Amino acid sequence: MKQVRAFLPSTEQAAAALGAQIAAARKELGWTQSQLAERLGTTRHLVSRVEIGSTSPSIGIVLEAAILCGVLLFGRERDELRSFALSQQDRAALLPARVRRRPVEIPNDF
């Protein structure tokens, strides 16, 4: 039995917003859902789920659909994504490799 995962409302809203952007961009290009699905190598049904903001399609399919339709990701043009990804990897490399829980301080003023 497939387990259903609950997402934060913000996550669901972000998926819906990105799906709506993909749908609008696809329509502006004059593509049908079937044509986008063919370009993605998937089904029209999956494109429909992406566009309604379902959280179940893989992130790769969603991002690929956005890029094919010309939707800006992270406020960047398609050719800027590589340098943006590298800068974010550099940023992450400057942070500690491991994150440890901070010890809980117990107040002793009783």
Backbone as a chain_set.jsonl record, in Angstrom:
{"seq": "MKQVRAFLPSTEQAAAALGAQIAAARKELGWTQSQLAERLGTTRHLVSRVEIGSTSPSIGIVLEAAILCGVLLFGRERDELRSFALSQQDRAALLPARVRRRPVEIPNDF", "coords": {"N": [[0.83, -1.17, 0.0], [0.593, 2.162, -0.928], [2.043, 4.824, 0.764], [0.73, 7.891, 1.841], [2.047, 11.086, 1.788], [2.081, 13.964, 3.735], [2.377, 17.366, 2.93], [3.83, 20.556, 3.723], [1.757, 23.474, 3.774], [2.934, 25.645, 2.378], [4.697, 24.339, 0.673], [2.948, 22.966, -1.008], [1.674, 25.182, -2.138], [3.803, 26.354, -3.505], [4.347, 24.356, -5.392], [1.95, 24.458, -6.818], [2.089, 27.073, -7.826], [4.38, 26.949, -9.473], [3.53, 24.972, -11.244], [1.391, 26.32, -12.466], [2.796, 28.369, -13.733], [4.235, 26.861, -15.588], [2.13, 25.785, -17.105], [1.02, 28.154, -18.199], [3.214, 29.146, -19.686], [3.58, 27.04, -21.486], [1.189, 27.204, -22.95], [1.517, 29.74, -24.071], [3.573, 29.153, -25.799], [2.17, 27.715, -27.578], [1.847, 25.005, -27.387], [0.398, 21.775, -26.901], [-0.63, 19.772, -24.075], [0.052, 17.18, -24.689], [2.068, 17.538, -26.599], [4.083, 18.744, -25.056], [4.497, 16.656, -23.282], [5.548, 14.75, -25.031], [7.987, 15.942, -25.683], [9.162, 15.798, -23.198], [9.33, 13.118, -22.858], [7.373, 11.625, -21.604], [4.042, 11.126, -20.252], [0.864, 12.609, -21.199], [-0.849, 12.729, -19.066], [0.897, 12.917, -16.859], [2.029, 15.429, -17.347], [-0.249, 16.963, -16.992], [-0.634, 16.571, -14.23], [1.654, 17.834, -13.251], [1.093, 20.47, -14.01], [-1.165, 21.089, -12.479], [-0.085, 21.256, -10.048], [0.558, 19.049, -8.517], [2.271, 17.235, -5.997], [3.489, 14.862, -6.468], [4.894, 14.21, -8.954], [8.263, 13.601, -10.133], [10.988, 15.703, -9.184], [12.796, 16.188, -11.178], [11.356, 15.896, -13.595], [9.528, 18.002, -13.323], [11.227, 20.271, -13.215], [12.483, 19.999, -15.698], [10.287, 20.342, -17.416], [9.685, 23.0, -16.821], [12.016, 24.319, -17.727], [12.029, 23.616, -20.466], [9.766, 25.022, -21.263], [10.531, 27.585, -20.826], [10.331, 28.822, -18.362], [11.499, 30.862, -15.787], [13.852, 29.794, -13.454], [14.717, 30.145, -10.125], [14.977, 32.81, -10.592], [16.664, 33.046, -12.738], [18.018, 32.946, -16.07], [18.029, 30.292, -18.488], [20.708, 29.679, -19.355], [22.171, 30.673, -17.261], [21.911, 29.053, -15.095], [23.822, 27.056, -14.53], [26.143, 28.435, -13.559], [24.968, 29.626, -11.351], [24.252, 27.356, -9.838], [26.826, 26.367, -9.282], [27.832, 28.473, -7.717], [26.2, 28.236, -5.49], [26.928, 25.722, -4.589], [29.56, 26.267, -3.869], [29.056, 28.037, -1.776], [27.781, 26.294, 0.042], [29.928, 24.629, 0.56], [31.49, 26.166, 2.205], [30.309, 26.043, 4.609], [29.946, 24.162, 7.71], [30.718, 20.652, 7.496], [29.257, 18.841, 8.924], [26.348, 19.014, 10.907], [25.586, 19.595, 14.169], [23.469, 18.9, 16.927], [22.598, 21.472, 19.131], [23.494, 21.671, 22.537], [20.994, 21.287, 25.014], [20.122, 23.827, 27.125], [19.607, 23.822, 30.507], [17.637, 25.61, 32.645], [18.793, 26.816, 35.725], [17.785, 28.363, 37.771], [16.094, 28.074, 40.06]], "CA": [[0.0, 0.0, 0.0], [1.381, 3.381, -1.033], [1.833, 5.723, 1.884], [0.521, 9.272, 1.442], [2.844, 12.013, 2.579], [1.513, 15.301, 3.862], [3.356, 18.42, 2.726], [3.506, 21.855, 4.291], [0.955, 24.288, 2.853], [3.835, 26.435, 1.524], [5.213, 23.442, -0.358], [1.863, 22.75, -1.96], [1.461, 26.446, -2.846], [4.924, 26.525, -4.431], [4.125, 23.409, -6.494], [0.837, 24.984, -7.609], [2.56, 28.26, -8.53], [5.275, 26.517, -10.546], [2.688, 24.294, -12.226], [0.643, 27.34, -13.204], [3.755, 29.032, -14.617], [4.525, 25.92, -16.673], [0.937, 25.731, -17.96], [0.913, 29.417, -18.931], [4.305, 29.21, -20.659], [3.276, 26.043, -22.522], [0.121, 27.752, -23.791], [2.104, 30.838, -24.839], [4.356, 28.529, -26.873], [1.234, 27.075, -28.488], [1.985, 23.557, -27.265], [-0.595, 21.033, -26.13], [-0.01, 18.947, -23.025], [0.634, 16.01, -25.36], [3.33, 17.943, -27.228], [5.076, 18.891, -23.987], [4.785, 15.298, -22.8], [6.434, 14.11, -26.007], [9.319, 16.535, -25.507], [9.675, 15.329, -21.909], [9.431, 11.659, -22.87], [6.452, 11.135, -20.576], [2.648, 11.079, -20.679], [0.055, 13.815, -21.037], [-1.387, 12.683, -17.706], [1.921, 13.434, -15.944], [2.104, 16.88, -17.585], [-1.431, 17.517, -16.334], [-0.375, 16.577, -12.784], [2.648, 18.893, -13.011], [0.458, 21.775, -14.169], [-2.11, 21.378, -11.392], [0.683, 21.441, -8.822], [0.688, 17.823, -7.73], [3.603, 17.076, -5.415], [3.998, 13.516, -6.701], [5.881, 14.016, -10.026], [9.645, 13.798, -9.696], [11.464, 17.071, -9.355], [13.471, 16.259, -12.476], [10.341, 16.125, -14.627], [8.978, 19.348, -13.129], [12.241, 21.244, -13.63], [12.658, 19.85, -17.145], [9.128, 20.981, -18.039], [9.849, 24.445, -16.655], [13.097, 24.773, -18.602], [11.57, 23.506, -21.856], [8.758, 26.056, -21.518], [11.14, 28.894, -20.651], [10.03, 29.394, -17.05], [12.715, 31.19, -15.04], [14.044, 29.087, -12.189], [15.581, 30.888, -9.214], [15.168, 34.129, -11.169], [17.8, 32.975, -13.664], [17.818, 32.432, -17.416], [18.479, 28.907, -18.668], [22.167, 29.579, -19.443], [22.774, 31.152, -16.009], [21.67, 28.091, -14.015], [25.053, 26.336, -14.176], [26.983, 29.27, -12.693], [24.239, 29.79, -10.091], [24.412, 26.106, -9.09], [28.209, 26.319, -8.787], [27.992, 29.43, -6.618], [25.512, 27.691, -4.322], [27.773, 24.631, -4.099], [30.684, 26.924, -3.178], [28.507, 28.548, -0.51], [27.571, 25.149, 0.932], [31.24, 24.101, 0.937], [32.049, 27.004, 3.264], [29.619, 25.719, 5.863], [30.447, 22.919, 8.308], [30.305, 19.421, 6.831], [28.259, 18.195, 9.775], [25.604, 19.894, 11.806], [25.292, 18.876, 15.415], [22.479, 19.529, 17.8], [23.147, 22.273, 20.216], [23.062, 21.125, 23.822], [19.862, 21.96, 25.633], [20.494, 24.45, 28.388], [18.566, 23.664, 31.536], [17.735, 26.739, 33.577], [19.016, 26.391, 37.123], [17.475, 29.488, 38.631], [14.888, 27.741, 40.835]], "C": [[0.884, 1.247, 0.0], [1.019, 4.329, 0.098], [1.717, 7.157, 1.368], [1.308, 10.182, 2.383], [2.155, 13.364, 2.586], [2.632, 16.331, 3.711], [2.9, 19.69, 3.428], [2.656, 22.639, 3.291], [1.824, 25.119, 1.901], [4.413, 25.598, 0.389], [4.168, 23.214, -1.43], [1.587, 24.016, -2.769], [2.572, 26.697, -3.862], [4.771, 25.596, -5.637], [3.01, 23.907, -7.412], [1.281, 26.2, -8.426], [3.458, 27.882, -9.705], [4.488, 25.803, -11.64], [1.91, 25.268, -13.085], [1.561, 28.095, -14.168], [4.07, 28.159, -15.825], [3.348, 25.87, -17.64], [0.818, 27.001, -18.811], [1.98, 29.51, -20.022], [4.069, 28.229, -21.81], [2.234, 26.585, -23.488], [0.641, 28.904, -24.649], [2.947, 30.313, -25.999], [3.452, 27.875, -27.913], [1.325, 25.558, -28.489], [0.796, 22.978, -26.516], [0.13, 20.287, -25.019], [0.66, 17.725, -23.651], [1.967, 16.352, -26.017], [4.428, 18.138, -26.187], [5.469, 17.523, -23.45], [5.744, 14.575, -23.736], [7.859, 14.636, -25.871], [9.981, 16.053, -24.21], [9.916, 13.822, -21.9], [8.545, 11.029, -21.812], [5.023, 11.163, -21.122], [1.951, 12.417, -20.473], [-0.505, 13.886, -19.627], [-0.373, 13.248, -16.703], [2.074, 14.942, -16.114], [0.927, 17.563, -16.9], [-1.218, 17.607, -14.831], [0.651, 17.642, -12.408], [1.954, 20.249, -13.009], [-0.564, 22.101, -13.082], [-1.393, 21.517, -10.053], [0.748, 20.221, -7.937], [2.117, 17.707, -7.213], [4.202, 15.696, -5.701], [4.957, 13.373, -7.886], [7.293, 14.285, -9.524], [10.092, 15.22, -9.996], [12.166, 17.241, -10.695], [12.505, 16.559, -13.601], [9.799, 17.551, -14.524], [9.973, 20.407, -13.603], [12.475, 21.195, -15.134], [11.51, 20.524, -17.894], [9.26, 22.495, -17.971], [10.9, 24.98, -17.626], [12.671, 24.712, -20.068], [10.582, 24.609, -22.22], [9.298, 27.466, -21.316], [10.802, 29.581, -19.343], [11.353, 29.662, -16.322], [12.741, 30.416, -13.73], [15.057, 29.863, -11.362], [15.895, 32.275, -9.77], [16.291, 34.195, -12.182], [17.345, 32.47, -15.03], [18.432, 31.036, -17.488], [20.007, 28.777, -18.649], [22.892, 30.082, -18.195], [22.677, 30.121, -14.892], [22.937, 27.362, -13.585], [25.918, 27.169, -13.227], [26.3, 29.513, -11.345], [24.39, 28.539, -9.223], [25.82, 26.002, -8.505], [28.418, 27.283, -7.63], [27.316, 28.919, -5.346], [26.29, 26.508, -3.733], [28.982, 25.19, -3.35], [30.24, 27.443, -1.815], [28.334, 27.421, 0.501], [28.9, 24.576, 1.418], [31.878, 24.908, 2.059], [31.432, 26.714, 4.632], [30.164, 24.415, 6.437], [29.89, 21.689, 7.588], [29.208, 18.713, 7.626], [27.596, 19.24, 10.654], [25.242, 19.07, 13.024], [24.241, 19.641, 16.187], [23.184, 20.335, 18.863], [22.651, 21.697, 21.52], [21.918, 21.964, 24.407], [20.325, 22.536, 26.957], [19.32, 24.336, 29.347], [18.7, 24.826, 32.512], [17.881, 26.221, 35.024], [18.732, 27.522, 38.108], [16.177, 29.226, 39.431], [15.092, 27.855, 42.302]], "O": [[1.8, 1.375, 0.813], [-0.155, 4.599, 0.356], [2.526, 7.586, 0.545], [1.237, 10.056, 3.605], [1.7, 13.843, 1.548], [3.704, 16.182, 4.297], [1.711, 19.867, 3.692], [2.825, 22.479, 2.082], [1.474, 25.274, 0.731], [4.597, 26.092, -0.723], [4.469, 23.263, -2.623], [1.297, 23.932, -3.963], [2.312, 27.194, -4.958], [5.033, 25.999, -6.771], [3.108, 23.793, -8.633], [0.894, 26.342, -9.586], [3.319, 28.427, -10.8], [4.748, 26.004, -12.827], [1.78, 25.071, -14.293], [1.159, 28.423, -15.284], [4.161, 28.652, -16.949], [3.54, 25.907, -18.856], [0.546, 26.923, -20.009], [1.685, 29.905, -21.15], [4.327, 28.551, -22.97], [2.375, 26.446, -24.703], [0.259, 29.038, -25.812], [3.029, 30.946, -27.051], [3.907, 27.522, -29.001], [0.937, 24.901, -29.455], [0.254, 23.609, -25.609], [1.356, 20.185, -25.025], [1.716, 17.289, -23.191], [2.895, 15.543, -25.995], [5.573, 17.743, -26.408], [6.646, 17.267, -23.193], [6.647, 13.871, -23.285], [8.82, 13.871, -25.935], [11.203, 15.917, -24.138], [10.625, 13.309, -21.034], [8.911, 10.027, -21.197], [4.828, 11.218, -22.336], [2.391, 13.248, -19.678], [-0.626, 14.969, -19.055], [-0.754, 13.984, -15.792], [2.232, 15.661, -15.127], [1.089, 18.623, -16.296], [-1.58, 18.61, -14.216], [0.53, 18.281, -11.362], [2.19, 21.077, -12.129], [-0.802, 23.274, -12.794], [-2.012, 21.854, -9.044], [0.968, 20.338, -6.731], [3.066, 18.045, -7.92], [5.298, 15.389, -5.232], [5.794, 12.471, -7.845], [7.5, 15.086, -8.612], [9.624, 15.849, -10.945], [12.134, 18.323, -11.281], [12.795, 17.384, -14.469], [9.635, 18.226, -15.54], [9.597, 21.337, -14.317], [12.646, 22.233, -15.772], [11.737, 21.203, -18.895], [8.982, 23.192, -18.947], [10.676, 26.001, -18.276], [12.922, 25.647, -20.828], [10.565, 25.078, -23.358], [8.602, 28.441, -21.601], [10.968, 30.794, -19.22], [12.219, 28.789, -16.254], [11.757, 30.394, -12.991], [16.135, 30.2, -11.851], [16.939, 32.851, -9.467], [16.817, 35.272, -12.461], [16.411, 31.674, -15.135], [19.25, 30.657, -16.649], [20.545, 27.876, -18.006], [24.109, 29.93, -18.09], [23.3, 30.293, -13.844], [23.112, 27.078, -12.4], [26.375, 26.662, -12.203], [26.97, 29.597, -10.316], [24.627, 28.64, -8.019], [25.985, 25.593, -7.356], [29.105, 26.951, -6.664], [27.815, 29.151, -4.245], [26.307, 26.319, -2.517], [29.382, 24.65, -2.319], [30.957, 27.306, -0.824], [28.69, 27.566, 1.671], [28.996, 24.094, 2.547], [32.72, 24.388, 2.79], [31.973, 27.096, 5.67], [30.786, 23.639, 5.711], [28.746, 21.684, 7.133], [28.336, 18.063, 7.049], [28.217, 20.215, 11.079], [24.666, 17.987, 12.917], [24.143, 20.865, 16.106], [24.213, 19.938, 19.411], [21.499, 21.273, 21.606], [21.901, 23.19, 24.294], [20.855, 21.821, 27.808], [18.192, 24.71, 29.026], [19.748, 25.007, 33.132], [17.174, 25.31, 35.455], [19.371, 27.617, 39.155], [15.281, 30.069, 39.462], [14.167, 27.606, 43.075]]}, "num_chains": 1, "name": "protein.A"}
